[in-house]
Amino acid sequence: MNQKAEFHNLDAPEGGVLRELAPGLTAHIFAGEGAMLSVVSIAPHAEGSLHSHPEEQWGVLLEGSATRIQGDAAIPVRKGDFWRTPGGVPHTMRAGPEGCRVLDIFAPPRPEYRVPGKGFGVT
């Protein structure tokens, strides 16, 4: 095993699978056997489409500000806030005026995120 291939950096997420989730939302995705990390950059005021998937998802706001839309709630979040989204719950993010970066963690890994492409996949 190439040990170096197992190490990454949040500020330079090279080596991952690149996906354009929506206009102004890009993700660098790193898949393991039981979990998957996604470093998502969201442009100022950009918003993803409301979607859901069967995998559990955790998120951490790394920088900026945003509103997490989850189920029927719209929750303002700031740097350092983190949240859990159970599988099957509709959700998205809307970035604040300075944009934001989010670390998403999926368990198990999402099959559609193992390949480059566009969109969120399952709705």
DSSP file (Angstrom, degrees, kcal/mol; ACC not computed):
  #  RESIDUE AA STRUCTURE BP1 BP2  ACC     N-H-->O    O-->H-N    N-H-->O    O-->H-N    TCO  KAPPA ALPHA  PHI   PSI    X-CA   Y-CA   Z-CA
    1    1 A M              0   0    0      0, 0.0     2,-1.0     0, 0.0     3,-0.1   0.000 360.0 360.0 360.0 138.5    0.0    0.0    0.0
    2    2 A N    >   -     0   0    0      1,-0.2     3,-0.8     2,-0.1     4,-0.4  -0.733 360.0-164.1 -82.0 102.4    1.2    3.5   -0.8
    3    3 A Q  G >  S+     0   0    0     -2,-1.0     3,-1.7     1,-0.3     4,-0.2   0.872  85.5  58.6 -57.4 -40.5    1.2    5.2    2.6
    4    4 A K  G >  S+     0   0    0      1,-0.3     3,-1.7     2,-0.2    -1,-0.3   0.837  96.4  62.9 -60.9 -32.5    1.4    8.7    1.1
    5    5 A A  G <  S+     0   0    0     -3,-0.8    -1,-0.3     1,-0.3    -2,-0.2   0.664  96.3  60.5 -66.5 -15.2   -1.8    8.1   -0.9
    6    6 A E  G <  S+     0   0    0     -3,-1.7     2,-0.4    -4,-0.4    -1,-0.3   0.429  92.4  79.5 -91.6  -0.4   -3.7    7.7    2.5
    7    7 A F    <   +     0   0    0     -3,-1.7     2,-0.3    -4,-0.2     0, 0.0  -0.909  55.2 166.8-114.6 137.3   -2.8   11.3    3.6
    8    8 A H        -     0   0    0     -2,-0.4     2,-0.4     5,-0.0     7,-0.1  -0.853  26.3-131.1-140.8 171.5   -4.7   14.4    2.5
    9    9 A N  B >   -A   12   0A   0      3,-0.5     3,-0.8    -2,-0.3     5,-0.1  -0.997  10.2-142.8-133.5 132.7   -5.0   18.1    3.4
   10   10 A L  T 3  S+     0   0    0     -2,-0.4    -1,-0.1     1,-0.2     0, 0.0   0.824 104.8  49.0 -61.9 -32.1   -8.3   20.1    3.8
   11   11 A D  T 3  S+     0   0    0      1,-0.3    -1,-0.2     2,-0.0     0, 0.0   0.605 124.2  29.6 -85.9 -11.2   -6.8   23.2    2.2
   12   12 A A  B <  S-A    9   0A   0     -3,-0.8     2,-2.6     2,-0.1    -3,-0.5  -0.555  73.3-178.7-142.8  72.1   -5.4   21.3   -0.8
   13   13 A P    >   +     0   0    0      0, 0.0     3,-0.8     0, 0.0     2,-0.1  -0.227  22.1 157.5 -78.1  55.1   -7.8   18.3   -1.3
   14   14 A E  T 3   +     0   0    0     -2,-2.6    -5,-0.2     1,-0.2     3,-0.1  -0.415  51.4  39.3 -75.2 153.7   -5.9   16.8   -4.3
   15   15 A G  T 3  S+     0   0    0      1,-0.3    -1,-0.2    -2,-0.1     2,-0.1   0.285  89.2 110.3  95.2 -10.8   -6.3   13.2   -5.1
   16   16 A G  S <  S-     0   0    0     -3,-0.8     2,-0.5     1,-0.1    -1,-0.3  -0.346  79.4 -89.0 -89.4 174.9  -10.0   12.9   -4.5
   17   17 A V  E     -B   29   0B   0     12,-2.8    12,-2.8    96,-0.1     2,-0.5  -0.730  43.1-139.0 -82.1 128.6  -12.9   12.5   -6.9
   18   18 A L  E     +B   28   0B   0     -2,-0.5    99,-1.0    10,-0.2     2,-0.4  -0.784  25.4 175.1 -95.1 130.6  -14.2   15.9   -8.1
   19   19 A R  E     -Bc  27 117B   0      8,-2.4     8,-2.7    -2,-0.5     2,-0.8  -0.998  28.9-143.7-132.6 139.3  -17.9   16.5   -8.4
   20   20 A E  E     -Bc  26 118B   0     97,-2.1    99,-2.5    -2,-0.4     6,-0.2  -0.892  20.9-176.7 -95.7 105.1  -19.9   19.6   -9.3
   21   21 A L  E     -     0   0B   0      4,-1.4    99,-0.2    -2,-0.8    28,-0.2   0.875  63.5 -30.8 -73.4 -37.6  -22.9   19.2   -7.0
   22   22 A A  E >  S-B   25   0B   0      3,-1.3     3,-2.6    97,-0.1    -1,-0.3  -0.938  93.3 -52.7-166.7 168.5  -24.7   22.3   -8.3
   23   23 A P  T 3  S+     0   0    0      0, 0.0    24,-0.3     0, 0.0     3,-0.1  -0.384 131.3  10.8 -55.8 123.9  -23.7   25.8   -9.6
   24   24 A G  T 3  S+     0   0    0     -2,-0.1    19,-2.6     1,-0.1     2,-0.5   0.456 110.2  99.3  85.3   1.1  -21.3   27.2   -7.1
   25   25 A L  E <   +BD  22  42B   0     -3,-2.6    -4,-1.4    17,-0.2    -3,-1.3  -0.968  44.1 169.9-124.5 115.5  -21.0   23.9   -5.1
   26   26 A T  E     -BD  20  41B   0     15,-2.1    15,-2.6    -2,-0.5     2,-0.4  -0.941  12.1-161.6-123.6 149.5  -17.9   21.7   -5.7
   27   27 A A  E     -BD  19  40B   0     -8,-2.7    -8,-2.4    -2,-0.4     2,-0.5  -0.989  14.8-156.7-133.0 137.8  -16.8   18.6   -3.8
   28   28 A H  E     -BD  18  39B   0     11,-2.1    11,-2.8    -2,-0.4     2,-0.4  -0.977  28.7-159.3-107.8 120.2  -13.5   16.7   -3.5
   29   29 A I  E     -BD  17  38B   0    -12,-2.8   -12,-2.8    -2,-0.5     2,-0.5  -0.849  16.4-170.6-115.1 135.6  -14.5   13.2   -2.3
   30   30 A F  E     - D   0  37B   0      7,-3.2     7,-2.8    -2,-0.4     2,-0.4  -0.973  13.1-160.1-127.2 114.3  -12.3   10.6   -0.6
   31   31 A A  E     + D   0  36B   0     -2,-0.5     5,-0.2     5,-0.2     2,-0.2  -0.789  12.4 175.0-103.2 136.5  -13.8    7.1   -0.2
   32   32 A G        -     0   0    0      3,-2.6    -1,-0.0    -2,-0.4     0, 0.0  -0.408  49.2 -87.8-112.8-163.6  -12.7    4.4    2.2
   33   33 A E  S    S+     0   0    0     -2,-0.2     3,-0.1     1,-0.1    -2,-0.0   0.898 120.2  13.6 -77.3 -41.0  -14.1    1.0    2.9
   34   34 A G  S    S+     0   0    0      1,-0.1     2,-0.3    74,-0.1    -1,-0.1   0.527 129.0  29.4-115.1  -8.2  -16.7    2.0    5.5
   35   35 A A        -     0   0    0     73,-0.2    -3,-2.6    72,-0.2     2,-0.4  -0.951  58.5-150.1-148.2 164.8  -16.8    5.8    5.3
   36   36 A M  E     -DE  31 106B   0     70,-2.1    70,-3.1    -2,-0.3     2,-0.4  -0.999   7.0-153.6-141.4 135.7  -16.4    8.7    2.8
   37   37 A L  E     -DE  30 105B   0     -7,-2.8    -7,-3.2    -2,-0.4     2,-0.4  -0.880   8.5-170.4-109.7 144.5  -15.3   12.3    3.3
   38   38 A S  E     -DE  29 104B   0     66,-2.5    66,-3.1    -2,-0.4     2,-0.8  -0.978  12.3-155.1-136.6 121.1  -16.3   15.1    1.1
   39   39 A V  E     -DE  28 103B   0    -11,-2.8   -11,-2.1    -2,-0.4     2,-0.5  -0.871  23.1-166.4 -96.3 110.9  -14.7   18.6    1.2
   40   40 A V  E     -DE  27 102B   0     62,-3.2    62,-2.6    -2,-0.8     2,-0.5  -0.867  12.4-162.6-108.7 127.3  -17.4   20.9   -0.2
   41   41 A S  E     -DE  26 101B   0    -15,-2.6   -15,-2.1    -2,-0.5     2,-0.5  -0.929   9.0-167.6-106.1 130.0  -16.8   24.5   -1.3
   42   42 A I  E     -DE  25 100B   0     58,-3.0    58,-2.2    -2,-0.5   -17,-0.2  -0.976  16.8-130.8-123.2 124.4  -20.0   26.7   -1.6
   43   43 A A    >   -     0   0    0    -19,-2.6     3,-2.3    -2,-0.5    52,-0.3  -0.229  49.9 -67.3 -66.5 158.0  -19.8   30.1   -3.3
   44   44 A P  T 3  S-     0   0    0      0, 0.0    -1,-0.2     0, 0.0    52,-0.1  -0.224 119.2  -5.0 -50.4 130.2  -21.4   33.1   -1.6
   45   45 A H  T 3  S+     0   0    0     51,-1.7    51,-0.1     1,-0.2     2,-0.1   0.451  97.9 141.3  63.8   4.3  -25.2   32.8   -1.4
   46   46 A A    <   -     0   0    0     -3,-2.3    49,-2.6    50,-0.2     2,-0.4  -0.410  31.5-165.3 -73.7 154.3  -25.2   29.5   -3.5
   47   47 A E  B     -F   94   0B   0    -24,-0.3    47,-0.2    47,-0.2     2,-0.1  -1.000  13.1-134.3-143.3 138.4  -27.5   26.7   -2.5
   48   48 A G        -     0   0    0     45,-1.8     2,-0.2    -2,-0.4   -26,-0.1  -0.370  37.2 -93.5 -81.1 168.2  -27.8   23.1   -3.3
   49   49 A S        -     0   0    0    -28,-0.2     2,-0.2    -2,-0.1    42,-0.1  -0.572  45.6 -98.3 -80.8 148.6  -31.0   21.4   -4.3
   50   50 A L        +     0   0    0     -2,-0.2     2,-0.3    42,-0.1    42,-0.2  -0.504  63.2 152.2 -65.1 128.2  -33.0   19.6   -1.6
   51   51 A H  B     -G   91   0B   0     40,-1.9    40,-2.4    -2,-0.2     2,-0.3  -0.933  29.5-155.2-151.1 169.7  -32.1   15.9   -1.7
   52   52 A S        -     0   0    0     70,-0.4    35,-0.1    -2,-0.3    68,-0.0  -0.956   6.6-175.6-146.1 165.1  -31.9   12.8    0.4
   53   53 A H        -     0   0    0     -2,-0.3    35,-3.1     2,-0.2    36,-0.3  -0.962  38.0-110.9-156.2 160.6  -30.0    9.5    0.3
   54   54 A P  S    S+     0   0    0      0, 0.0    33,-0.3     0, 0.0     2,-0.1   0.712  87.2  93.8 -73.5 -19.1  -30.0    6.3    2.4
   55   55 A E  S    S-     0   0    0     31,-0.1    33,-0.2    32,-0.1    -2,-0.2  -0.454  81.3-113.6 -77.4 145.1  -26.5    6.9    3.9
   56   56 A E  E     -H  107   0B   0     51,-1.8    51,-2.0    -2,-0.1     2,-0.4  -0.504  36.4-160.1 -68.6 144.5  -26.1    8.6    7.3
   57   57 A Q  E     -HI 106  85B   0     28,-2.5    28,-3.7    49,-0.2     2,-0.4  -0.997  15.0-170.5-135.0 133.7  -24.3   12.0    6.9
   58   58 A W  E     -HI 105  84B   0     47,-2.7    47,-3.0    -2,-0.4     2,-0.3  -0.920  13.2-165.3-113.2 147.9  -22.4   14.2    9.4
   59   59 A G  E     -HI 104  83B   0     24,-2.3    24,-2.1    -2,-0.4     2,-0.4  -0.980  11.0-167.0-134.8 149.1  -21.3   17.7    8.5
   60   60 A V  E     -HI 103  82B   0     43,-1.7    43,-2.5    -2,-0.3     2,-0.8  -0.998  22.7-133.4-132.4 127.2  -18.8   20.2    9.9
   61   61 A L  E     -H  102   0B   0     20,-2.7    19,-3.1    -2,-0.4    41,-0.2  -0.735  24.8-179.1 -81.3 111.7  -18.7   23.9    8.9
   62   62 A L  E     -     0   0B   0     39,-2.2     2,-0.3    -2,-0.8    -1,-0.2   0.846  62.5 -11.8 -81.1 -37.3  -15.0   24.5    8.4
   63   63 A E  E    S+H  101   0B   0     38,-1.3    38,-1.9    16,-0.1    -1,-0.3  -0.986 104.9  24.8-161.2 158.7  -15.2   28.2    7.5
   64   64 A G  E    S-H  100   0B   0     -2,-0.3    15,-0.7    36,-0.2     2,-0.3  -0.436  81.7 -77.0  84.5-159.9  -17.7   30.9    6.5
   65   65 A S  E     + J   0  78B   0     34,-1.2    31,-3.2    13,-0.2     2,-0.3  -0.954  48.4 160.1-139.9 158.6  -21.4   30.9    7.4
   66   66 A A  E     -HJ  95  77B   0     11,-1.9    11,-2.9    -2,-0.3     2,-0.5  -0.966  36.4-113.8-163.3 172.6  -24.4   29.0    6.1
   67   67 A T  E     -HJ  94  76B   0     27,-2.5    27,-2.1    -2,-0.3     2,-0.6  -0.997  25.6-146.6-120.5 126.0  -27.9   27.8    6.7
   68   68 A R  E     -HJ  93  75B   0      7,-3.1     7,-3.0    -2,-0.5     2,-0.6  -0.836   8.5-159.3 -92.8 118.9  -28.5   24.1    7.0
   69   69 A I  E     +HJ  92  74B   0     23,-2.3    23,-2.3    -2,-0.6     2,-0.4  -0.895  23.0 163.0 -98.4 121.4  -31.9   23.1    5.7
   70   70 A Q  E >   -HJ  91  73B   0      3,-2.5     3,-2.2    -2,-0.6     2,-0.3  -0.955  59.9 -39.9-146.1 118.4  -32.8   19.7    7.1
   71   71 A G  T 3  S-     0   0    0     19,-3.2    18,-0.0    -2,-0.4     0, 0.0  -0.497 125.4 -24.5  62.3-127.4  -36.3   18.3    7.1
   72   72 A D  T 3  S+     0   0    0     -2,-0.3     2,-0.3    -3,-0.1    -1,-0.3   0.337 121.1  93.3 -96.2   5.6  -38.6   21.2    7.9
   73   73 A A  E <   -J   70   0B   0     -3,-2.2    -3,-2.5     2,-0.0     2,-0.5  -0.756  54.3-160.8-107.5 147.5  -35.9   23.3    9.7
   74   74 A A  E     -J   69   0B   0     -2,-0.3    -5,-0.2    -5,-0.2    -2,-0.0  -0.956  21.8-173.6-121.4 107.2  -33.5   26.0    8.5
   75   75 A I  E     -J   68   0B   0     -7,-3.0    -7,-3.1    -2,-0.5     2,-0.2  -0.901  21.1-133.2-111.6 118.2  -30.7   26.2   11.1
   76   76 A P  E     -J   67   0B   0      0, 0.0     2,-0.3     0, 0.0    -9,-0.3  -0.491  29.7-168.4 -65.2 136.6  -28.0   29.0   10.9
   77   77 A V  E     -J   66   0B   0    -11,-2.9   -11,-1.9    -2,-0.2     2,-0.3  -0.946   8.3-167.9-129.0 151.2  -24.5   27.4   11.3
   78   78 A R  E >   -J   65   0B   0     -2,-0.3     3,-2.6   -13,-0.2   -17,-0.3  -0.823  46.4 -53.7-131.4 170.7  -21.1   29.0   11.9
   79   79 A K  T 3  S+     0   0    0    -15,-0.7   -17,-0.2    -2,-0.3    -1,-0.1  -0.134 124.9  21.2 -48.2 130.1  -17.5   27.8   11.9
   80   80 A G  T 3  S+     0   0    0    -19,-3.1    -1,-0.3     1,-0.4     2,-0.1   0.157  90.2 126.2  95.0 -17.8  -17.1   24.8   14.1
   81   81 A D    <   -     0   0    0     -3,-2.6   -20,-2.7   -20,-0.2    -1,-0.4  -0.470  37.0-174.4 -70.9 144.8  -20.8   23.7   14.2
   82   82 A F  E     -I   60   0B   0    -22,-0.2     2,-0.3    -2,-0.1   -22,-0.2  -0.966   4.5-175.9-139.4 159.4  -21.5   20.1   13.2
   83   83 A W  E     -I   59   0B   0    -24,-2.1   -24,-2.3    -2,-0.3     2,-0.4  -0.946  20.5-127.7-150.5 162.0  -24.6   18.1   12.6
   84   84 A R  E     -I   58   0B   0     -2,-0.3   -26,-0.2   -26,-0.2   -28,-0.0  -0.954  13.8-166.3-117.6 137.2  -26.0   14.7   11.8
   85   85 A T  E     -I   57   0B   0    -28,-3.7   -28,-2.5    -2,-0.4     3,-0.1  -0.960  18.1-140.5-122.5 110.8  -28.4   13.9    9.0
   86   86 A P    >   -     0   0    0      0, 0.0     3,-1.5     0, 0.0   -31,-0.1  -0.294  38.3 -84.1 -63.7 154.7  -30.0   10.4    9.2
   87   87 A G  T 3  S+     0   0    0    -33,-0.3   -31,-0.1     1,-0.2   -32,-0.1  -0.283 114.4  25.9 -56.5 143.5  -30.5    8.6    6.0
   88   88 A G  T 3  S+     0   0    0    -35,-3.1    -1,-0.2   -33,-0.2   -32,-0.1   0.366  86.8 125.9  85.2  -4.8  -33.6    9.5    4.1
   89   89 A V    <   -     0   0    0     -3,-1.5    -1,-0.2   -36,-0.3   -36,-0.2  -0.779  63.3-122.5 -90.8 123.3  -34.0   13.0    5.5
   90   90 A P        +     0   0    0      0, 0.0   -19,-3.2     0, 0.0     2,-0.3  -0.373  47.9 153.9 -62.3 139.7  -34.2   15.8    2.9
   91   91 A H  E     +GH  51  70B   0    -40,-2.4   -40,-1.9   -21,-0.2     2,-0.3  -0.987  19.1 162.2-160.9 163.3  -31.4   18.4    3.3
   92   92 A T  E     - H   0  69B   0    -23,-2.3   -23,-2.3    -2,-0.3     2,-0.3  -0.945  28.4-116.6-167.9-179.4  -29.2   21.0    1.6
   93   93 A M  E     - H   0  68B   0     -2,-0.3   -45,-1.8   -25,-0.2     2,-0.4  -0.970  10.2-161.4-130.8 147.1  -27.0   24.0    2.5
   94   94 A R  E     -FH  47  67B   0    -27,-2.1   -27,-2.5    -2,-0.3   -47,-0.2  -0.988  24.2-134.7-125.5 119.4  -27.2   27.7    1.6
   95   95 A A  E     - H   0  66B   0    -49,-2.6   -29,-0.3    -2,-0.4   -50,-0.1  -0.360  15.3-123.7 -73.7 151.7  -24.0   29.7    2.0
   96   96 A G  E >   -     0   0B   0    -31,-3.2   -51,-1.7     3,-0.3     3,-1.6  -0.048  47.4 -73.7 -78.3-171.0  -23.8   33.0    3.7
   97   97 A P  E 3  S+     0   0B   0      0, 0.0     3,-0.1     0, 0.0    -2,-0.1   0.706 133.5  44.3 -64.9 -21.4  -22.4   36.2    2.0
   98   98 A E  E 3  S-     0   0B   0      1,-0.3     2,-0.0   -55,-0.1    -3,-0.0   0.376 109.6-125.3-101.3   3.8  -18.7   35.0    2.3
   99   99 A G  E <   -     0   0B   0     -3,-1.6   -34,-1.2   -56,-0.2    -1,-0.3  -0.274  28.0-127.3  77.4-173.5  -19.4   31.5    1.1
  100  100 A C  E     -EH  42  64B   0    -58,-2.2   -58,-3.0   -36,-0.2     2,-0.4  -0.987   6.6-132.3-163.6 167.4  -18.4   28.5    3.1
  101  101 A R  E     -EH  41  63B   0    -38,-1.9   -39,-2.2    -2,-0.3   -38,-1.3  -0.997  23.9-169.9-129.3 137.6  -16.5   25.2    3.3
  102  102 A V  E     -EH  40  61B   0    -62,-2.6   -62,-3.2    -2,-0.4     2,-0.6  -0.967  17.9-146.2-129.2 139.9  -18.0   22.0    4.7
  103  103 A L  E     -EH  39  60B   0    -43,-2.5   -43,-1.7    -2,-0.4     2,-0.4  -0.947  22.6-166.9-103.0 115.3  -16.6   18.6    5.6
  104  104 A D  E     -EH  38  59B   0    -66,-3.1   -66,-2.5    -2,-0.6     2,-0.4  -0.834   4.9-162.8-102.2 142.0  -19.2   15.9    5.0
  105  105 A I  E     -EH  37  58B   0    -47,-3.0   -47,-2.7    -2,-0.4     2,-0.4  -0.992   7.1-167.5-126.6 123.2  -18.8   12.4    6.3
  106  106 A F  E     -EH  36  57B   0    -70,-3.1   -70,-2.1    -2,-0.4   -49,-0.2  -0.895  10.8-139.1-114.1 140.1  -20.9    9.6    4.9
  107  107 A A  E    S+ H   0  56B   0    -51,-2.0   -51,-1.8    -2,-0.4   -72,-0.2  -0.960  90.1  19.2-142.0 125.9  -21.3    6.1    6.3
  108  108 A P  S    S-     0   0    0      0, 0.0    -1,-0.2     0, 0.0   -73,-0.2   0.732 110.8 -98.8 -69.6 175.9  -21.4    3.8    4.4
  109  109 A P        -     0   0    0      0, 0.0    -2,-0.1     0, 0.0     3,-0.1  -0.251  35.9-113.4 -57.9 146.9  -19.8    5.5    1.3
  110  110 A R    >   -     0   0    0      1,-0.2     3,-1.3     3,-0.0     4,-0.3  -0.745  18.4-147.7 -83.2 120.1  -22.2    6.7   -1.4
  111  111 A P  G >  S+     0   0    0      0, 0.0     3,-1.6     0, 0.0     4,-0.2   0.878  96.0  55.6 -56.2 -40.9  -21.7    4.7   -4.5
  112  112 A E  G >  S+     0   0    0      1,-0.3     3,-0.6     2,-0.1     9,-0.1   0.695 101.7  59.1 -68.6 -17.4  -22.6    7.6   -6.9
  113  113 A Y  G <  S+     0   0    0     -3,-1.3    -1,-0.3     1,-0.2   -96,-0.1   0.418  83.1  81.4 -90.3   1.6  -19.8    9.7   -5.3
  114  114 A R  G <  S+     0   0    0     -3,-1.6    -1,-0.2    -4,-0.3    -2,-0.1   0.577  92.9  52.6 -80.1  -8.5  -17.1    7.2   -6.2
  115  115 A V  S <  S-     0   0    0     -3,-0.6   -98,-0.1    -4,-0.2     0, 0.0  -0.940  93.3-102.1-127.5 148.4  -16.9    8.6   -9.7
  116  116 A P        +     0   0    0      0, 0.0     2,-0.3     0, 0.0   -97,-0.2  -0.270  67.1 103.8 -60.6 155.0  -16.5   12.2  -11.1
  117  117 A G  E     -c   19   0B   0    -99,-1.0   -97,-2.1    -4,-0.1     2,-0.3  -0.993  61.7 -70.6 165.4-160.0  -19.7   13.8  -12.3
  118  118 A K  E    S+c   20   0B   0     -2,-0.3   -97,-0.2   -99,-0.2     3,-0.2  -0.922  74.5  25.2-128.6 152.3  -22.4   16.3  -11.6
  119  119 A G  S    S-     0   0    0    -99,-2.5   -97,-0.1    -2,-0.3     3,-0.1  -0.061  84.0 -79.0  89.8 172.2  -25.3   16.5   -9.1
  120  120 A F        -     0   0    0      1,-0.3     2,-0.6   -99,-0.2    -1,-0.2   0.567  56.5-142.6 -89.0 -11.8  -26.1   15.0   -5.8
  121  121 A G        +     0   0    0     -3,-0.2    -1,-0.3  -100,-0.1   -69,-0.1  -0.763  69.4  45.1  88.6-124.5  -27.1   11.6   -7.1
  122  122 A V              0   0    0     -2,-0.6   -70,-0.4     1,-0.1    -3,-0.0  -0.249 360.0 360.0 -60.2 139.4  -30.1   10.0   -5.2
  123  123 A T              0   0    0    -72,-0.2   -70,-0.1   -33,-0.0    -1,-0.1   0.332 360.0 360.0-122.2 360.0  -33.1   12.3   -4.5
